[in-house]
Amino acid sequence: MKSLKYCILAVCLLLTASLSAVAQEKISDGLVVDKTVYNFGDILLDSGPVSCTFNVTNESQTPAVIYNVVSTCGCTNVEWTKEPIRPGKTGKISVTYSNDEGPYPFDKTLTVYVSDAKKPVLLKVRGRSMQEQKPLEELYPIAYGPLGVRESMIKCGNLEQDRQKSDAVMVANLSDKPLTVTFGDVSENLSVYVSPNPIPARSTAEMTFTVDASRDLWGKNRYWATPQMNGKAYKNSEGDSRIGFWAFTKENFSHVSDKEKMSGPRPMFKESTFNAGKVKQGDVIHAEFTFTNEGKKPFTVYKVDADAKCWSHSDIPGADPDEKVTFRVHVNTKDMPKGEMLTIINLTTNSPLRPVINLFVAGWIE
């Protein structure tokens, strides 16, 4: 019996450690933060200010310093560890949100300047202030059986190669009994969990997700997980049992010097917008774009994305220095409404100066 208790304790400790590892995010070569987003969830205005803490651990061999933390507005007060954070030690960034801006969602950004990082680190505190308490079914309108969420496709934002991106959203237990949530059919490079778990009856929890960058995936990609409530999966009102997450992955140039950036590949487009003029609904627009690589190294397009429902593109070969390349993007207008149209094309590239290039296909659908 005693050995069984030790086994259970070991498993619990292992699970706790693994959850902590999932939530952590590397913000420089030596610093790791336990989270980059703190979600207060739904709070009442008359509850007053709310506070949270970000823990920054130094995993390098030299002391690290948090130079400054700048808030986006006066409604957020920030304090942080001023003395150097020694190897293996942890510093803190403590945040207090005044909660007096009215009954609205809030999303505040903290810009953190730390040693050994070429660019600032962005942390966020967010939540929703309410004048009065609302039913969970109204706050979390998309139901997977007893589990309520606000949206079935969740944005993770930009993700750089060799990094990971974590975020968190609130979910709700719509039932009158505790709810244990696990996830099946989880996409590769995605981790997701709920805390607390089980979720108490008629209560909320935080669903944290982490996407790891992969050099096999560029640009906009969707990741999926199927929530299972007490071991059972349910379909939402759209007939889908999955929750989706999407992230936009681009190259990581954090270790590239300014000199190397200037001498890298540099695509210069003759035009960034192709104007198709007037077209009939259902026509296919064949947009043509031409660029010259004016840099000193070969240029590569990793991936092409577009916000149209039906589209395709020709091959885009690599371009050596001074080489000119022409390619086409084919946009089918059959599912587009009549009137002015604008389709955005995203190129994810190896250019330090232009890692993501936006091109446009414009026209008028009759």
C-alpha positions in Angstrom: 0.0 0.0 0.0 2.9 2.3 0.9 4.6 1.7 -2.5 1.3 2.4 -4.2 1.1 5.8 -2.5 4.6 6.6 -3.6 3.8 5.6 -7.2 0.7 7.8 -7.2 2.8 10.7 -5.8 5.5 10.2 -8.4 2.9 10.2 -11.2 1.3 13.4 -9.8 4.7 15.1 -9.6 5.6 14.0 -13.1 2.3 15.4 -14.5 2.8 18.7 -12.6 6.3 19.0 -14.0 5.2 18.2 -17.6 2.4 20.8 -17.4 4.8 23.4 -16.1 7.2 22.6 -19.0 4.4 23.0 -21.5 3.5 26.5 -20.2 7.0 27.8 -20.1 8.4 29.9 -23.0 11.9 30.8 -23.9 12.2 34.6 -24.3 16.0 34.8 -24.9 19.0 32.5 -25.0 19.1 32.2 -21.2 15.7 33.4 -19.9 12.5 31.4 -19.6 9.1 32.8 -18.5 6.4 30.6 -17.0 3.8 32.2 -19.3 3.5 35.0 -21.8 -0.2 35.6 -21.3 -2.2 35.8 -18.0 -5.9 35.5 -18.4 -8.0 36.8 -15.6 -11.2 35.4 -17.2 -14.5 37.0 -16.4 -14.3 39.5 -13.5 -16.8 42.0 -12.0 -16.1 45.7 -12.0 -17.0 46.1 -8.4 -14.4 43.4 -7.4 -11.7 46.1 -7.7 -8.1 45.7 -9.0 -6.7 42.3 -9.9 -3.1 41.1 -9.9 -0.9 38.5 -11.3 2.8 37.5 -11.5 5.1 36.4 -14.4 8.1 34.3 -13.2 11.3 34.7 -15.2 14.0 32.0 -14.7 17.6 32.4 -15.7 18.8 29.1 -17.2 22.1 30.5 -18.5 25.5 30.6 -16.8 25.7 34.3 -16.3 23.5 36.9 -14.5 20.6 38.4 -16.4 18.8 41.7 -15.9 15.3 42.9 -16.5 16.1 46.5 -17.6 12.6 47.9 -17.9 8.9 46.9 -18.3 6.7 49.4 -20.2 2.9 49.2 -20.0 0.5 50.3 -22.7 -1.6 52.4 -20.4 -1.8 53.9 -16.9 -4.5 51.3 -15.9 -1.7 48.7 -15.5 0.9 49.0 -12.7 4.0 47.0 -13.0 6.8 46.1 -10.6 9.8 43.8 -11.4 13.0 42.3 -9.9 15.6 45.1 -10.3 18.7 43.2 -9.1 20.4 40.8 -11.5 18.9 37.3 -11.7 21.6 34.9 -11.0 22.0 31.5 -12.9 19.3 29.1 -11.7 17.3 31.8 -9.9 13.9 33.4 -10.7 12.9 37.0 -10.9 9.3 38.3 -11.0 7.2 40.8 -13.0 4.2 41.7 -10.9 1.2 43.3 -12.6 -1.9 45.0 -11.2 -4.8 45.9 -13.5 -7.0 48.7 -12.1 -10.2 47.2 -13.5 -12.0 50.5 -13.8 -12.3 51.0 -17.6 -15.8 49.8 -17.9 -17.6 46.6 -18.7 -15.4 45.6 -21.7 -12.8 43.0 -22.6 -9.3 44.1 -22.0 -6.0 43.0 -23.4 -3.0 44.9 -22.1 0.6 44.5 -23.5 3.7 44.7 -21.4 7.0 45.4 -23.3 9.9 43.8 -21.4 13.5 44.8 -22.0 15.9 42.1 -20.8 19.6 41.4 -21.2 20.7 38.9 -23.9 17.7 39.6 -26.1 17.9 41.6 -29.3 14.3 42.7 -29.2 11.8 43.3 -26.4 9.6 40.6 -25.0 5.8 41.1 -25.1 3.7 39.8 -22.2 -0.1 40.2 -22.0 -2.7 40.4 -19.3 -6.3 40.0 -20.5 -9.8 39.3 -19.4 -13.3 40.6 -19.5 -14.8 43.1 -17.0 -18.6 42.8 -16.5 -21.2 45.0 -14.8 -23.1 42.0 -13.5 -22.7 38.2 -13.6 -24.0 36.5 -16.8 -25.0 32.9 -17.4 -22.1 30.7 -18.4 -24.1 29.6 -21.5 -24.1 33.3 -22.7 -20.4 33.8 -22.0 -19.4 30.5 -23.6 -21.9 30.0 -26.4 -20.1 27.1 -28.3 -20.8 23.9 -26.5 -19.0 20.5 -26.8 -21.5 18.7 -24.6 -20.9 20.0 -21.0 -17.8 22.0 -22.1 -18.4 25.6 -23.2 -15.9 27.8 -25.2 -16.1 31.2 -26.8 -14.7 30.2 -30.2 -13.9 26.9 -31.9 -10.9 28.3 -33.9 -8.4 30.1 -31.7 -5.6 32.4 -32.8 -2.1 31.8 -31.6 -0.4 34.6 -33.6 3.1 34.7 -35.0 5.6 32.0 -34.3 9.3 32.1 -35.1 11.3 29.0 -36.0 13.2 27.4 -33.1 10.6 28.9 -30.8 7.3 28.0 -29.3 4.2 30.1 -28.7 1.9 29.7 -25.7 -1.4 31.3 -25.0 -4.5 30.6 -22.9 -8.3 31.1 -23.1 -11.0 30.5 -20.6 -13.4 27.6 -20.9 -16.5 26.6 -18.8 -18.1 23.6 -17.2 -21.7 24.0 -18.1 -22.8 21.0 -16.1 -23.7 20.6 -12.4 -21.0 18.0 -11.8 -17.2 18.2 -11.9 -15.8 17.8 -15.4 -12.6 16.1 -16.3 -11.2 17.3 -19.7 -8.6 15.4 -21.7 -7.6 15.8 -25.4 -7.3 13.2 -28.1 -6.2 13.3 -31.7 -3.9 16.2 -30.9 -1.9 17.5 -33.9 1.8 17.1 -33.9 3.6 20.2 -32.5 0.6 21.1 -30.3 0.1 20.7 -26.6 -3.1 21.6 -24.8 -4.4 21.1 -21.2 -7.0 22.5 -18.9 -6.4 23.8 -15.3 -8.0 23.2 -12.8 -8.9 19.7 -13.9 -11.5 18.5 -13.1 -13.3 21.8 -13.6 -15.7 22.4 -10.7 -19.4 22.4 -11.5 -20.7 25.6 -13.1 -17.3 27.0 -13.1 -14.5 28.1 -15.4 -10.9 27.0 -16.1 -8.0 28.1 -18.2 -7.2 26.1 -21.3 -3.5 26.6 -22.1 -2.0 25.6 -25.5 1.5 25.6 -26.9 2.6 25.4 -30.5 6.1 24.3 -31.3 7.7 25.6 -34.5 8.7 23.1 -37.2 10.7 23.7 -40.3 8.3 21.4 -42.1 5.6 24.0 -41.5 5.6 27.6 -42.7 3.1 30.4 -42.9 -0.4 29.9 -41.7 -1.2 26.4 -40.3 -4.0 24.9 -38.3 -3.6 22.5 -35.4 -6.4 20.4 -33.9 -7.4 18.7 -30.7 -10.5 16.8 -29.7 -11.7 17.6 -26.2 -13.1 14.6 -24.3 -15.3 15.3 -21.3 -15.2 12.5 -18.7 -13.9 10.3 -21.5 -16.5 11.2 -24.1 -16.2 13.5 -27.2 -19.1 15.7 -28.3 -19.8 17.6 -31.5 -20.5 21.4 -31.4 -23.4 23.1 -33.2 -21.4 23.0 -36.4 -21.0 19.3 -36.2 -17.3 19.3 -35.4 -15.8 17.6 -32.3 -12.5 19.4 -32.6 -11.1 22.7 -31.3 -8.8 24.4 -33.8 -5.7 26.6 -33.2 -3.8 28.5 -35.9 -0.4 30.1 -35.9 1.7 31.9 -38.6 5.3 30.5 -38.6 8.1 32.5 -40.1 11.9 32.4 -40.1 13.9 33.3 -36.9 16.4 36.0 -37.6 17.2 36.9 -34.0 20.8 35.7 -34.3 21.5 37.5 -37.5 23.5 40.7 -37.3 22.4 43.9 -39.0 25.3 43.6 -41.4 24.2 40.0 -42.3 20.6 41.2 -42.8 21.6 43.9 -45.2 23.7 41.4 -47.3 21.0 38.7 -47.3 18.4 38.1 -50.0 16.3 41.1 -50.8 13.3 40.7 -53.2 12.1 43.9 -54.9 8.7 43.6 -56.6 7.8 45.5 -59.7 4.2 45.9 -58.3 2.7 44.7 -55.0 -0.9 44.9 -56.3 -2.4 43.2 -59.4 -5.5 45.1 -60.5 -7.8 42.8 -62.5 -10.3 45.5 -63.2 -13.9 44.4 -63.8 -14.6 40.6 -63.9 -17.7 38.4 -63.9 -18.5 36.4 -60.8 -17.1 33.0 -61.3 -14.1 34.1 -63.4 -10.6 33.0 -62.5 -8.2 35.9 -62.1 -4.6 35.1 -63.2 -2.6 37.6 -61.3 1.1 38.0 -62.3 3.9 39.3 -60.0 7.5 39.9 -60.9 10.4 40.5 -58.5 14.2 40.8 -58.7 16.5 39.6 -56.0 18.6 42.6 -55.3 20.4 41.0 -52.3 23.7 39.2 -52.2 22.3 35.7 -51.3 19.8 33.4 -53.0 16.1 34.1 -52.2 13.6 31.4 -51.3 9.8 31.4 -50.8 9.0 28.8 -48.1 5.2 29.0 -48.5 2.4 31.0 -50.1 -0.9 31.7 -48.3 -4.0 33.5 -49.4 -7.3 34.6 -47.8 -9.4 33.4 -50.7 -11.5 30.2 -50.6 -10.5 28.9 -54.0 -7.0 29.7 -55.3 -3.7 28.3 -56.5 -0.3 29.5 -57.6 2.4 28.6 -60.0 5.8 27.4 -58.8 8.1 30.1 -57.4 11.7 29.1 -58.1 14.5 30.3 -56.0 16.2 33.5 -57.2 19.9 34.0 -57.2 21.3 37.5 -56.8 20.2 39.9 -59.6 17.8 37.2 -60.9 14.3 38.1 -62.0 11.4 35.8 -61.4 7.7 36.0 -62.5 5.0 33.8 -61.0 1.2 33.7 -61.0 -1.6 33.5 -58.5 -4.9 32.2 -59.7 -8.0 33.4 -57.7 -11.4 31.9 -58.4 -14.2 34.5 -57.8 -17.1 32.0 -57.7 -17.6 32.2 -53.9 -17.0 35.9 -53.7 -19.7 38.6 -53.4 -20.3 41.1 -56.1 -18.6 44.4 -55.8 -15.1 45.4 -54.8 -12.7 42.5 -54.0 -9.3 42.4 -52.4 -7.4 39.1 -51.9 -4.3 39.2 -49.7 -1.4 36.9 -50.7 1.3 36.1 -48.0 4.8 34.9 -49.0 6.9 33.5 -46.1 10.5 33.9 -47.2 14.2 33.6 -46.1 14.8 37.3 -46.4 15.8 38.9 -43.1 14.5 42.3 -44.3 11.2 40.8 -45.7 10.4 37.6 -43.9 6.7 38.0 -44.8 5.7 39.8 -48.0 2.1 40.9 -48.6 0.8 41.1 -52.2 -2.7 42.0 -53.3 -5.1 41.0 -56.0 -7.8 43.7 -56.5 -10.8 44.1 -58.8 -14.5 44.6 -59.2 -16.9 41.6 -59.4 -20.0 42.2 -61.6 
